[in-house]
């Protein structure tokens, strides 16, 4: 594993000369943006931003934008070191590797200037196993091969989760370094027995029936996020480009909040991901909270991540996170409400409305659920998971997707892929309780011994009678 991470760090050094992106033959100044289209926690600085054309509109005719799409952050870092990408977006661990490769080189130095999206508990990273696997918890993967993109946020979560579970990541499992798509194929073919990745790969495999969630990163309770990094030298020479990019990112974030279904459909069309998977992460109350501000809990988590990268590989030299983070440009682009918004971790995109089955107002994000009926252009809010199941039980047509929050962690998940318990002693609207993993359900039952396991189908039938059927 250490050798694999060392290789990832070496990749980031590819190319050593720094040269400003030149303009084309039309005399326009080129702006090169590196992004990861399928890493949908970065859409407001990548896929969605590109499709909306907000950056080009902000820059005007003087500039031309070149978008470069990659599967992970490592190649973006390599090209930034070589001066061939000006602005990039990637996850928290790759951001640290990016900083470690550039902080000592004045001409290549980079800065973290904004966040795309985050999850305060760590739910953007997960571990899945094949549907037929006998593994029910992370400890059941002892002695197996687990695919991960070494140096990625998903890899970092895996290492921390294994240690928390009492396993040695270097001895008790074999971490195999794969690009996300390669690892997914290996999981399906049996080449590996586990798959640790970042948004949106775990949700995709589970939705497709090719994987089953065995570990929810939210159980780690360590914030994870993706952010925007730029070359400091480029920013000093073109501050107008930086301001335009951040303003465009703010515009794209606002669009995502105001038009969540349209945004999901747009991202799905470009990436080939199912809209239902994109909406799981990017919709109201989704696993991703989209907010551009550089919040203190995220910076603290970054400091925490530095220590883990150092432990994983002696080749990682460390990072001064405080000097890497620079919100000067964002403050100017954002306006006077920056400090108050930075201090808040309330998700501005929440499931709201009136519950058609239970009749209540949907307002509590800890229980708010959502139904996406087939053939309809709007979703239906539900006050609780029990109320959502009642809507499903009485629906006249097919269900395209249904989303519920984990009872303990709040992680949004597919209702039909969740682990369900029934607690007859709970209030009528809260008797059917979903969990992302077996671990989570078992822990709840230890605290609430009267709760009993039910299948998804049994839960839907029980919902007709208020959870008592």
C-alpha positions, 0 to 999 in steps of 0.5 A: 500500500505504501509503495502504491501511494508513493507511486501516486505521489511520483505521478504528481511530479510528472513534468517540472517546468511551469509555463503559463497556459498560452492563448490560441491563434485567435489571440484569446487567453486560455484558461485550463480547468481540470475536473472529474466529471463522475466525482459529482461532489465537484459538479459546481466547479466542473460538470454542471458549471461547464454545461451551464456555461456560467464561466464563459459568460463571466469571462467574456470574449477575451478568454477561452476555456479548456475543460479537461476531465479526469477520473481522479485528482492525481493527473490534475495535480501533475498537470498543475505542477507542470503549469498545464492546468490553472484551476482544478477540483479534487477531494480532501486527500488529493488536495493535500497531495497537491499542496505537498508537491507544490508548496516548496516550489514558488513557481508551482505553488497552489492554493485552496480557494473554495469548497464544492461540497462536503459531508460533515460526517464523512458520508461521501466515502463508502465501502461496498462488497458484491451483493452475494458476499457473506460480509456484513461488517467491515471486520468481515473483510479481514484477509481479503483484497479491497480495491481503492484509489491510493491517496484518494479520500475513499482510501483515507476513509478505508484506512481510518475505518479499519483502524477504528474496527481494530484491524491493521490496514497494512496486515489484515487486508490487501489494498489494491490500487485501482482507478474507480472504474477498474476497481468496480470491474474487479469487484464484479469479476471477483478480483477483489472482495471489497471496494472503497471509493468516493462519491458517486461510485458506491451509490452507483454500484448499489443502485445497479445491483452490483454492490451492497454497502458494508460501511458508511463513511458517516460512521467515522464521523470525520468531515470529508469534502472536495474543493477548488485549487489554483496555481498561485502564480496564475491567480496573481497574473489573472485575478479577474479569471479567479474572481469570474470562476468563483462567481460562476461557481456560486452561480452554479451552486445557486442553480443546483439548489433552485433546480435540483432535478434539472441539475441531476438530469443535466449531470447524468446526461453528460456523465452517463450516471443514472439521474437517480444516483446523481440525485441521491448525492446532489438533491435536497438533503443529499449526501453532499452539502453544496456550499463554497465557503471554507468552513473551519470544521473542514479545515480542521478535518484537513489537519487531521488528514495530514497525520493519516497521510504521513502514517500511510507513507513516509514519502508524504512530507506534510502540508501547512494547511493554514498557508494552503487555504486562501479565501481572499478571492472568495470573500471578494466574489461572495460578498458581505455575508461570507463570514456568517455563511461560513460559520453555518453548516445548515444545508440550504437545500432541504426536502420541504413541503406537505406529506400527501400520506401523513398530512404533516409538514416536511421540515425535519432534515433528520427524517425528511424523505423523498419519492420520485415517481416514474413518469413525473417531473417532480418529487414528493416529500415525506415527513418520515421514512414511515410516511414515505413507505406509506406513499409507496404502498399506495402509489398508483404507478411505479417508483423511479427512486425513493430516498430515506435518511439513515436513522442514526447518521442521517446519510441519505440512501435508497429506500429499497437498498436500506436495512429496515427495523420496526419499532412498535413502541415508537410513534406511529410515523416513526415505527419503520426505521432505515439504516445504510448498513447492517452495522448501524442497524445492529447498533440501534437494536442494542440500544432498542432491543424491542426493534425487530428486523423486517425486509423492505417489502415487509416494511412497505406492507407494514406502512399501510397500517402505521407500522403495525401490520 
